[in-house]
């Protein structure tokens, strides 16, 4: 199999996901590699993960306490990756909806940061094999993100109130969908795989004593095998027309 040339790291990136730790499980290797290449990356969490984990959240925990813990864990994970800025939009965890209000909020973020590329999930994927159903928050997050990218961020009179805030339309050049069944772009993350695992370990409230290394290395190995790479993250990459 002939390897396709890996695309260059985008200059400005928004990484948009439903929960703290979604990014680290899925695309952190790519983001770490892009940071090393000079990309400016901003992480956006639509929720603060206050619903927690059925497995690791203690019974005396409250959603209010968990918000503070998980937000700080996400910031710590981003520091490991070299990402300086994290935006939390405060949507309810577990019942996320792709509302017009949330689309406006994301459009505001896109126009403010003016990314060349947006990284998010694939809203069309419901099942992964026969053992995992894609979380509804993941699907809702990806759906509203894509609607904010197009048409909202680049259309002047969608959300005209943003013009009054000084936020002019912005065209996103690329969208990188993680978890897609139609992946066509593979990023070699062998050199940064340890950084990805280190970032994921910062989510201690969700990890407990579990070491995710074997699972993450296995995922990277299986994705890389499709392009004869030792470790990779796979995407469906869309290059959007101007």
C-alpha positions in Angstrom: 0.0 0.0 0.0 1.4 3.4 -1.0 1.4 5.9 1.8 -0.3 9.2 1.1 1.5 12.3 2.2 0.3 13.6 5.6 -1.2 17.0 5.3 0.7 19.9 6.9 -0.3 21.1 10.3 -2.9 23.9 10.2 -1.8 27.2 11.6 -4.9 27.8 13.7 -7.1 25.0 15.1 -10.2 24.6 17.2 -10.6 21.2 18.8 -14.3 20.9 19.7 -15.8 18.1 21.8 -18.6 17.3 24.2 -16.7 16.4 27.4 -13.4 16.8 29.2 -11.3 13.8 28.1 -13.0 13.3 24.7 -10.1 15.1 23.1 -7.4 13.1 24.9 -9.0 9.8 24.1 -9.3 10.6 20.4 -7.1 13.3 18.8 -4.5 14.3 21.4 -1.7 12.7 19.5 -2.4 14.8 16.4 -2.8 18.0 18.5 0.5 17.4 20.3 2.2 16.9 16.9 0.6 20.0 15.5 1.7 22.0 18.6 5.3 20.9 18.0 4.9 22.0 14.4 3.8 25.5 15.5 0.0 25.3 15.4 -2.0 27.6 17.6 -4.7 25.3 19.2 -7.7 26.2 21.3 -9.7 23.4 23.0 -13.5 23.8 23.3 -15.6 21.6 25.7 -19.3 22.0 25.3 -20.0 20.6 28.7 -17.9 20.4 31.9 -18.6 16.7 32.4 -20.6 17.0 35.6 -22.4 13.7 34.9 -19.1 12.0 35.5 -18.4 8.3 35.2 -20.6 5.5 36.5 -17.5 3.5 37.3 -15.3 6.0 39.0 -17.4 8.9 40.4 -17.8 8.4 44.2 -21.4 8.4 45.6 -20.7 11.5 47.7 -19.6 13.6 44.7 -21.8 16.5 43.6 -22.1 17.9 40.1 -20.9 21.3 41.3 -17.7 19.8 42.7 -17.2 17.6 39.7 -17.4 20.6 37.3 -14.4 22.2 39.0 -12.4 19.0 39.1 -13.0 18.1 35.5 -12.4 21.6 34.2 -9.0 21.7 35.9 -8.2 18.2 34.6 -8.9 19.4 31.1 -6.6 22.4 31.6 -3.9 20.1 33.0 -4.3 17.7 30.0 -4.0 20.6 27.6 -0.8 21.8 29.3 0.7 18.4 28.7 -0.2 18.8 25.0 1.1 22.3 24.8 -2.4 23.9 24.4 -2.7 27.2 26.3 -6.4 28.0 26.0 -9.5 26.0 26.9 -13.1 27.3 26.4 -16.0 25.8 28.4 -19.5 26.5 27.1 -21.3 25.2 30.1 -23.9 23.0 28.4 -25.6 20.2 30.4 -23.6 16.9 30.4 -25.5 13.8 29.3 -28.4 15.6 27.6 -26.6 17.8 25.1 -28.7 19.2 22.3 -27.6 20.8 19.0 -29.8 23.9 19.7 -29.7 27.2 17.7 -28.5 28.9 20.9 -25.5 26.5 21.1 -24.8 26.9 17.4 -24.7 30.7 17.9 -22.3 30.3 20.8 -20.0 28.1 18.7 -20.3 30.5 15.8 -19.1 33.2 18.1 -16.1 31.0 19.2 -15.2 30.3 15.5 -15.4 33.9 14.5 -13.4 35.0 17.5 -10.6 32.5 17.0 -10.7 32.3 13.2 -9.3 28.8 12.8 -7.9 27.3 9.6 -9.1 23.9 10.8 -11.8 22.5 13.1 -11.4 19.1 14.7 -14.5 17.3 15.9 -16.4 14.0 15.9 -18.5 12.5 13.1 -22.2 12.9 13.9 -23.2 10.2 11.5 -21.7 7.4 13.5 -24.1 5.6 15.9 -22.2 2.3 16.5 -18.6 1.3 16.8 -18.6 -2.5 16.1 -21.0 -4.5 18.3 -19.8 -3.4 21.7 -19.9 0.4 21.8 -22.7 2.9 21.0 -21.5 6.4 20.3 -22.6 8.7 23.2 -25.5 11.0 22.2 -23.5 14.0 23.5 -20.7 13.1 21.0 -23.2 13.0 18.1 -24.9 16.3 19.2 -21.5 18.0 19.7 -20.3 17.0 16.2 -23.6 18.0 14.6 -23.8 21.5 16.1 -20.1 22.0 15.4 -20.5 21.3 11.7 -23.6 23.5 11.5 -21.6 26.3 13.1 -18.7 25.9 10.7 -21.1 25.9 7.7 -23.1 27.9 7.1 -23.2 30.0 10.3 -19.6 31.1 10.8 -19.2 32.3 7.2 -22.6 33.8 6.5 -22.9 37.4 7.4 -26.5 37.6 8.3 -26.8 34.4 10.2 -26.7 35.6 13.8 -26.4 39.3 12.8 -26.0 40.1 16.5 -22.5 38.8 16.3 -21.7 41.6 13.9 -22.6 44.0 16.6 -19.9 42.3 18.7 -17.3 43.0 16.1 -17.2 39.3 14.9 -17.0 39.3 11.1 -17.7 36.1 9.1 -15.0 33.5 8.9 -14.5 30.6 6.4 -13.0 27.5 8.0 -10.8 25.8 5.4 -10.6 22.3 6.8 -12.7 20.0 9.0 -11.1 16.9 10.5 -13.7 14.3 11.6 -12.4 11.8 14.1 -14.1 8.4 14.6 -15.4 8.4 11.0 -16.2 5.1 9.3 -14.8 6.7 6.1 -11.4 7.8 7.3 -9.1 8.9 4.6 -6.3 10.8 6.4 -3.9 9.2 8.9 -1.6 11.2 11.2 1.6 9.4 12.4 1.6 9.8 16.2 4.4 7.3 17.1 6.7 10.1 18.3 4.0 11.7 20.5 2.0 8.7 21.7 3.5 9.0 25.2 2.4 12.6 25.3 -1.1 11.6 24.4 -1.2 9.0 27.2 0.2 11.5 29.6 -2.5 14.0 28.8 -5.2 11.4 29.2 -3.9 10.4 32.6 -4.6 13.9 33.8 -8.3 13.0 33.8 -7.9 11.2 37.2 -11.5 11.6 38.2 -12.5 9.4 35.2 -9.5 7.0 35.2 -9.3 5.9 38.8 -6.4 3.4 39.1 -6.9 2.2 35.5 -3.9 2.6 33.2 -5.2 3.4 29.7 -1.8 2.8 28.0 -2.5 -0.6 26.6 -5.9 0.4 25.1 -4.6 3.7 23.6 -1.5 2.0 22.1 -3.7 -0.8 20.7 -6.1 1.8 19.1 -3.1 3.7 17.6 -1.5 0.4 16.3 -4.8 -0.7 14.6 -5.4 2.7 13.0 -1.7 2.9 11.9 -1.8 -0.6 10.3 -4.1 0.8 7.6 -1.2 2.9 6.4 1.7 0.8 7.6 2.4 3.2 10.5 3.3 2.0 14.0 0.8 4.4 15.5 -1.7 6.7 14.0 -5.0 8.7 14.5 -7.5 8.4 11.6 -9.7 11.2 10.3 -12.1 12.0 7.5 -10.7 15.3 6.3 -12.8 17.8 4.4 -11.3 20.7 2.5 -14.1 23.2 2.2 -14.7 25.3 -0.9 -14.3 29.1 -0.5 
